[in-house]
């Protein structure tokens, strides 16, 4: 499986100025190639490269391989745009957003990320330095730092391109790593995980990961966001963007911590992990106005993604099961009724009297469905007649 590793560069002032000039030159060249691709309808890499290769090298001062990377960057941007248009992410063809996306060429920010391959960038892992091409020549002995486990993964499994990124005045390299996927073991049981708003995750074993601190943090951020929106100045808009990124990183960190703990427990006990398939939940439910912001910022999908890739990395079986009536069904007698859940926190079966926390009951139902589903997943395929 593919993972990315991010390391922080520690350039001197002179090195930083060269990196900035390189990013700006590459993105100016990408803007030029994008205009040519849009005006002449070029979608393939070879056709665009024939048209703009010489101009990119001469006009913008790029070497041969960086010019090739710029062309590929533009082609990939248009491929992503086409995929989003086909998926309906820009609305119907008659919508304003769709027409805006297709009426002008793709543009690149002056300091947008730039990919480098092994001809433009080389790693010296022992010295913790990189050698990278810039518009001012080859830049050597550029130091980088990172977490120990990340650096180990980088040294053992790096493969493919690395992206040069500037974020908040700091420089980073994001490298792609191809990690061999371990074989999935046969689980002795499953851990059912119920995802929610008040409780971010509750396992069938009764472990509860509450979301109160995250909810308080987001309410505090919403208040600060409202104050800045009232000012409506350039400085306020910049601060709003920084706050938004900070809030996203905080929620991502919480999801990483929860998923890492659940996967480690599953790996240690020989269990698989099962979650509810919650795709399309925003379209299926109708909410009051005061609930819309909470649900829209609910990071359940990201938590599911973290659980999925961490399970694959650890060789832990991972399943998504049907989410219908998991919080209303009694796991002991099977009686399903809305009245079984008199309020958000409690479950009490109207038939057999089983009672308990509603999220734990939902996690048990998810676990039971995973047990049944695993039989069909691992069922041998009969030979063709």
Long-range contacts (C-beta under 8 A, 24 or more apart in sequence): 1-178, 1-179, 1-181, 1-309, 1-312, 1-313, 2-176, 2-177, 2-178, 2-179, 3-153, 3-157, 3-176, 3-177, 3-179, 3-309, 3-313, 4-174, 4-175, 4-176, 4-177, 5-146, 5-150, 5-151, 5-153, 5-154, 5-158, 5-174, 5-175, 5-177, 6-146, 6-150, 6-172, 6-173, 6-174, 6-175, 7-144, 7-145, 7-146, 7-150, 7-151, 7-154, 7-172, 7-173, 7-175, 8-144, 8-145, 8-146, 8-170, 8-171, 8-172, 9-130, 9-142, 9-143, 9-144, 9-170, 9-171, 9-172, 9-173, 10-142, 10-143, 10-144, 10-145, 11-142, 11-143, 11-171, 15-139, 15-142, 16-171, 18-134, 18-135, 18-136, 18-139, 19-132, 19-134, 19-139, 19-164, 19-166, 19-171, 20-111, 20-166, 21-134, 21-135, 21-136, 22-114, 22-133, 22-134, 22-135, 22-136, 22-164, 23-110, 23-111, 23-112, 23-114, 23-164, 23-166, 24-110, 24-111, 25-60, 25-61, 25-62, 25-135, 26-60, 26-62, 26-66, 26-69, 26-70, 26-114, 27-108, 27-109, 27-110, 27-111, 27-112, 27-114, 28-60, 28-110, 29-56, 29-59, 29-60, 29-62, 29-67, 29-70, 30-70, 30-73, 30-74, 30-108, 30-112, 31-105, 31-107, 31-108, 32-56, 32-59, 32-60, 33-70, 33-71, 33-74, 34-74, 34-77, 34-78, 34-105, 34-106, 34-107, 34-108, 35-105, 37-74, 37-75, 37-78, 37-105, 38-104, 38-105, 38-106, 39-105, 43-75, 43-78, 44-75, 45-71, 45-72, 45-75, 48-74, 48-75, 61-135, 62-135, 63-120, 63-133, 65-117, 65-119, 65-120, 65-133, 66-114, 66-116, 66-120, 66-133, 69-114, 69-115, 69-116, 69-117, 69-120, 69-161, 70-114, 72-115, 73-108, 73-114, 73-115, 74-106, 77-106, 77-108, 78-106, 81-106, 111-166, 113-163, 113-164, 113-165, 113-174, 114-163, 114-164, 115-161, 115-162, 115-163, 115-164, 116-161, 116-162, 116-163, 116-164, 117-160, 117-161, 117-162, 121-162, 121-173, 123-154, 123-158, 125-151, 125-154, 125-155, 130-173, 132-164, 144-173, 153-177, 153-179, 168-242, 179-313, 181-312, 181-313, 181-315, 182-313, 182-314, 182-315, 183-315, 184-315, 184-316, 184-317, 185-270, 185-315, 185-316, 185-317, 186-317, 186-378, 187-270, 187-271, 187-272, 187-316, 187-317, 187-374, 188-269, 188-270, 188-271, 189-269, 189-270, 189-271, 189-272, 189-367, 189-371, 190-271, 190-272, 190-273, 190-274, 190-317, 190-319, 190-367, 190-370, 190-371, 190-374, 191-262, 191-265, 191-266, 191-269, 191-271, 191-272, 191-273, 191-274, 191-367, 192-274, 192-275, 192-362, 192-363, 192-364, 192-365, 192-366, 192-367, 192-368, 192-369, 192-370, 193-262, 193-273, 193-274, 193-275, 193-307, 193-363, 193-366, 194-276, 194-326, 194-327, 194-359, 194-360, 194-362, 194-363, 194-366, 195-275, 195-276, 195-278, 195-300, 195-303, 195-304, 196-300, 196-359, 197-294, 197-295, 197-298, 198-344, 199-359, 200-254, 200-255, 200-258, 200-299, 200-300, 200-303, 201-258, 201-262, 201-303, 202-357, 202-359, 202-360, 202-362, 202-363, 203-262, 203-363, 204-360, 204-363, 204-364, 204-366, 204-367, 205-363, 206-357, 206-360, 207-265, 208-357, 208-359, 208-360, 209-258, 214-250, 214-251, 214-254, 215-294, 217-247, 217-250, 218-247, 218-251, 218-297, 221-247, 222-293, 251-297, 251-299, 251-302, 252-299, 252-302, 254-299, 255-299, 255-302, 255-303, 255-306, 256-306, 258-303, 258-306, 259-303, 259-306, 259-307, 259-310, 260-306, 260-310, 262-307, 263-307, 263-310, 263-311, 263-314, 263-316, 264-314, 266-311, 266-314, 266-316, 267-314, 267-315, 267-316, 271-316, 272-311, 272-316, 272-317, 272-318, 272-319, 272-370, 272-374, 273-307, 273-311, 273-316, 273-317, 273-318, 273-319, 274-318, 274-319, 274-320, 274-321, 274-366, 274-367, 274-369, 274-370, 274-373, 275-304, 275-307, 275-318, 275-319, 275-320, 275-321, 275-366, 276-320, 276-321, 276-322, 276-323, 276-326, 276-362, 276-366, 277-320, 277-321, 277-322, 277-323, 278-304, 278-323, 317-374, 319-370, 319-373, 319-374, 319-377, 321-366, 321-369, 321-370, 321-373, 322-369, 326-362, 326-365, 326-366, 326-369, 327-358, 327-359, 327-361, 327-362, 327-365, 329-365, 330-354, 330-361, 331-361, 331-364, 331-365, 331-368
